[in-house]
Amino acid sequence: MAKAKKGDSVKVHYTGKLKDGTVFDTSDKGEPLSFKVGEGKLKVVLDFVFEVLKLIAGFIPADKVAQVGFVLLIIGIGLVLLPVLIPGL
């Protein structure tokens, strides 16, 4: 199997799980996540999601964490893509 290097475009299937094993997002039945290796955008999105979840963890019911995590993931991806969708932003 070839190894990805900086600048390569890759597609990966993923499953995001909480510590208790609850799946909050997965690409199993959909499109894989696409990104360029080394741009750091994926890390920014994941850092955003986890930091916000840590801040609000005590304020939302445990059974809603998965849904909130998914919404935060979508918001984070949107924030990263916004400059691409609206040039000059």
VEXKE-698329 format. One record per residue: residue in one letter; z, y negated, x negated of N, C-alpha, C in turn; residue number from 1. Coordinates in nm, 3 decimals, always signed. Layout:
 r    n.pz    n.py    n.px   ca.pz   ca.py   ca.px    c.pz    c.py    c.px   k
 A       Z       Y       X       Z       Y       X       Z       Y       X NUM
...
REM end
This chain:
 r    n.pz    n.py    n.px   ca.pz   ca.py   ca.px    c.pz    c.py    c.px   k
 M  +0.000  +0.117  -0.084  +0.000  +0.000  +0.000  +0.000  -0.124  -0.090   1
 A  -0.082  -0.222  -0.054  -0.089  -0.347  -0.131  +0.032  -0.434  -0.101   2
 K  +0.072  -0.514  -0.198  +0.183  -0.608  -0.179  +0.128  -0.746  -0.150   3
 A  +0.191  -0.816  -0.058  +0.150  -0.953  -0.026  +0.199  -1.046  -0.136   4
 K  +0.118  -1.147  -0.166  +0.157  -1.247  -0.264  +0.147  -1.385  -0.204   5
 K  +0.204  -1.484  -0.269  +0.206  -1.621  -0.219  +0.065  -1.666  -0.182   6
 G  +0.053  -1.721  -0.062  -0.076  -1.770  -0.014  -0.151  -1.671  +0.074   7
 D  -0.110  -1.543  +0.071  -0.175  -1.443  +0.156  -0.136  -1.465  +0.302   8
 S  -0.229  -1.444  +0.392  -0.199  -1.444  +0.535  -0.161  -1.301  +0.573   9
 V  -0.048  -1.287  +0.641  +0.000  -1.154  +0.679  +0.034  -1.150  +0.827  10
 K  +0.036  -1.030  +0.882  +0.080  -1.005  +1.018  +0.186  -0.896  +1.011  11
 V  +0.300  -0.921  +1.076  +0.408  -0.823  +1.073  +0.466  -0.803  +1.213  12
 H  +0.501  -0.680  +1.244  +0.578  -0.652  +1.364  +0.725  -0.663  +1.325  13
 Y  +0.808  -0.709  +1.416  +0.948  -0.732  +1.386  +1.035  -0.698  +1.506  14
 T  +1.163  -0.678  +1.479  +1.264  -0.664  +1.584  +1.386  -0.741  +1.538  15
 G  +1.427  -0.841  +1.617  +1.547  -0.919  +1.587  +1.664  -0.861  +1.663  16
 K  +1.772  -0.828  +1.592  +1.890  -0.767  +1.654  +2.015  -0.845  +1.618  17
 L  +2.109  -0.848  +1.712  +2.240  -0.903  +1.686  +2.323  -0.798  +1.614  18
 K  +2.440  -0.836  +1.564  +2.526  -0.742  +1.491  +2.560  -0.619  +1.573  19
 D  +2.572  -0.635  +1.704  +2.608  -0.520  +1.789  +2.488  -0.432  +1.824  20
 G  +2.372  -0.465  +1.770  +2.253  -0.385  +1.795  +2.166  -0.433  +1.910  21
 T  +2.212  -0.536  +1.984  +2.135  -0.590  +2.095  +2.007  -0.654  +2.041  22
 V  +1.893  -0.612  +2.094  +1.765  -0.668  +2.053  +1.743  -0.799  +2.126  23
 F  +1.721  -0.911  +2.051  +1.696  -1.038  +2.117  +1.549  -1.077  +2.114  24
 D  +1.469  -1.012  +2.030  +1.326  -1.038  +2.030  +1.258  -0.925  +1.952  25
 T  +1.136  -0.894  +1.993  +1.059  -0.792  +1.924  +0.910  -0.816  +1.949  26
 S  +0.830  -0.770  +1.858  +0.685  -0.780  +1.875  +0.625  -0.643  +1.907  27
 D  +0.712  -0.545  +1.938  +0.667  -0.408  +1.962  +0.548  -0.395  +2.056  28
 K  +0.553  -0.465  +2.168  +0.450  -0.448  +2.270  +0.354  -0.565  +2.276  29
 G  +0.358  -0.649  +2.175  +0.272  -0.767  +2.175  +0.203  -0.786  +2.041  30
 E  +0.167  -0.909  +2.018  +0.100  -0.943  +1.893  +0.201  -0.951  +1.779  31
 P  +0.161  -0.911  +1.659  +0.250  -0.927  +1.544  +0.263  -1.075  +1.507  32
 L  +0.366  -1.108  +1.434  +0.389  -1.243  +1.385  +0.296  -1.266  +1.267  33
 S  +0.223  -1.378  +1.269  +0.129  -1.411  +1.161  +0.181  -1.533  +1.085  34
 F  +0.174  -1.528  +0.953  +0.213  -1.643  +0.872  +0.157  -1.626  +0.731  35
 K  +0.161  -1.738  +0.655  +0.119  -1.735  +0.516  +0.243  -1.717  +0.430  36
 V  +0.236  -1.625  +0.337  +0.347  -1.596  +0.247  +0.372  -1.716  +0.156  37
 G  +0.499  -1.753  +0.144  +0.537  -1.857  +0.049  +0.541  -1.998  +0.104  38
 E  +0.502  -2.019  +0.230  +0.505  -2.154  +0.285  +0.645  -2.195  +0.329  39
 G  +0.732  -2.100  +0.352  +0.870  -2.130  +0.389  +0.891  -2.163  +0.536  40
 K  +0.786  -2.164  +0.616  +0.798  -2.201  +0.756  +0.879  -2.100  +0.837  41
 L  +0.861  -1.973  +0.810  +0.935  -1.870  +0.883  +1.085  -1.883  +0.855  42
 K  +1.122  -1.907  +0.731  +1.262  -1.924  +0.695  +1.322  -2.043  +0.768  43
 V  +1.248  -2.152  +0.778  +1.298  -2.271  +0.848  +1.328  -2.238  +0.994  44
 V  +1.238  -2.166  +1.059  +1.256  -2.130  +1.200  +1.378  -2.040  +1.216  45
 L  +1.389  -1.937  +1.133  +1.502  -1.845  +1.145  +1.635  -1.914  +1.115  46
 D  +1.635  -2.002  +1.015  +1.757  -2.077  +0.984  +1.798  -2.163  +1.104  47
 F  +1.701  -2.227  +1.168  +1.727  -2.309  +1.286  +1.791  -2.224  +1.396  48
 V  +1.731  -2.111  +1.426  +1.781  -2.024  +1.533  +1.924  -1.980  +1.505  49
 F  +1.950  -1.931  +1.386  +2.083  -1.879  +1.355  +2.189  -1.989  +1.349  50
 E  +2.154  -2.106  +1.298  +2.251  -2.216  +1.294  +2.288  -2.263  +1.434  51
 V  +2.190  -2.277  +1.522  +2.219  -2.319  +1.659  +2.299  -2.211  +1.731  52
 L  +2.265  -2.085  +1.712  +2.342  -1.977  +1.775  +2.487  -1.979  +1.729  53
 K  +2.510  -2.006  +1.601  +2.647  -2.013  +1.551  +2.723  -2.128  +1.617  54
 L  +2.655  -2.241  +1.636  +2.720  -2.358  +1.696  +2.757  -2.335  +1.842  55
 I  +2.674  -2.263  +1.916  +2.697  -2.248  +2.060  +2.757  -2.113  +2.098  56
 A  +2.785  -2.030  +2.000  +2.831  -1.893  +2.027  +2.950  -1.886  +2.121  57
 G  +3.044  -1.976  +2.110  +3.162  -1.970  +2.195  +3.141  -2.026  +2.334  58
 F  +3.025  -2.086  +2.357  +3.000  -2.153  +2.484  +2.908  -2.077  +2.579  59
 I  +2.850  -1.968  +2.533  +2.760  -1.891  +2.620  +2.812  -1.748  +2.632  60
 P  +2.792  -1.688  +2.748  +2.836  -1.549  +2.766  +2.762  -1.455  +2.671  61
 A  +2.830  -1.353  +2.623  +2.772  -1.258  +2.528  +2.643  -1.195  +2.580  62
 D  +2.636  -1.173  +2.712  +2.517  -1.108  +2.766  +2.397  -1.202  +2.773  63
 K  +2.415  -1.330  +2.741  +2.305  -1.428  +2.744  +2.257  -1.467  +2.605  64
 V  +2.323  -1.416  +2.502  +2.288  -1.453  +2.365  +2.144  -1.416  +2.332  65
 A  +2.099  -1.301  +2.378  +1.962  -1.258  +2.349  +1.861  -1.355  +2.408  66
 Q  +1.881  -1.397  +2.532  +1.788  -1.490  +2.595  +1.790  -1.625  +2.525  67
 V  +1.908  -1.673  +2.491  +1.919  -1.802  +2.421  +1.852  -1.793  +2.284  68
 G  +1.874  -1.683  +2.213  +1.811  -1.664  +2.082  +1.660  -1.666  +2.092  69
 F  +1.606  -1.604  +2.195  +1.461  -1.603  +2.214  +1.409  -1.744  +2.240  70
 V  +1.477  -1.819  +2.327  +1.436  -1.957  +2.357  +1.441  -2.042  +2.231  71
 L  +1.547  -2.027  +2.152  +1.557  -2.102  +2.027  +1.446  -2.066  +1.930  72
 L  +1.409  -1.940  +1.926  +1.299  -1.896  +1.840  +1.169  -1.964  +1.881  73
 I  +1.143  -1.970  +2.011  +1.021  -2.036  +2.060  +1.024  -2.186  +2.026  74
 I  +1.140  -2.250  +2.046  +1.152  -2.392  +2.013  +1.129  -2.414  +1.863  75
 G  +1.190  -2.330  +1.780  +1.174  -2.342  +1.635  +1.030  -2.326  +1.592  76
 I  +0.960  -2.228  +1.648  +0.819  -2.208  +1.615  +0.739  -2.330  +1.659  77
 G  +0.772  -2.384  +1.778  +0.703  -2.503  +1.827  +0.722  -2.622  +1.734  78
 L  +0.844  -2.639  +1.684  +0.870  -2.751  +1.592  +0.792  -2.738  +1.462  79
 V  +0.777  -2.616  +1.415  +0.700  -2.593  +1.292  +0.551  -2.617  +1.316  80
 L  +0.502  -2.578  +1.434  +0.359  -2.591  +1.464  +0.319  -2.731  +1.512  81
 L  +0.415  -2.812  +1.555  +0.384  -2.943  +1.609  +0.297  -3.028  +1.516  82
 P  +0.328  -3.037  +1.386  +0.241  -3.116  +1.298  +0.099  -3.059  +1.286  83
 V  +0.085  -2.928  +1.305  -0.047  -2.866  +1.300  -0.125  -2.902  +1.425  84
 L  -0.056  -2.901  +1.540  -0.121  -2.929  +1.667  -0.149  -3.077  +1.687  85
 I  -0.064  -3.163  +1.629  -0.080  -3.307  +1.641  -0.088  -3.366  +1.500  86
 P  -0.210  -3.372  +1.445  -0.225  -3.424  +1.308  -0.170  -3.566  +1.295  87
 G  -0.110  -3.592  +1.181  -0.053  -3.725  +1.155  +0.090  -3.741  +1.203  88
 L  +0.146  -3.638  +1.260  +0.284  -3.645  +1.311  +0.382  -3.635  +1.198  89
REM end
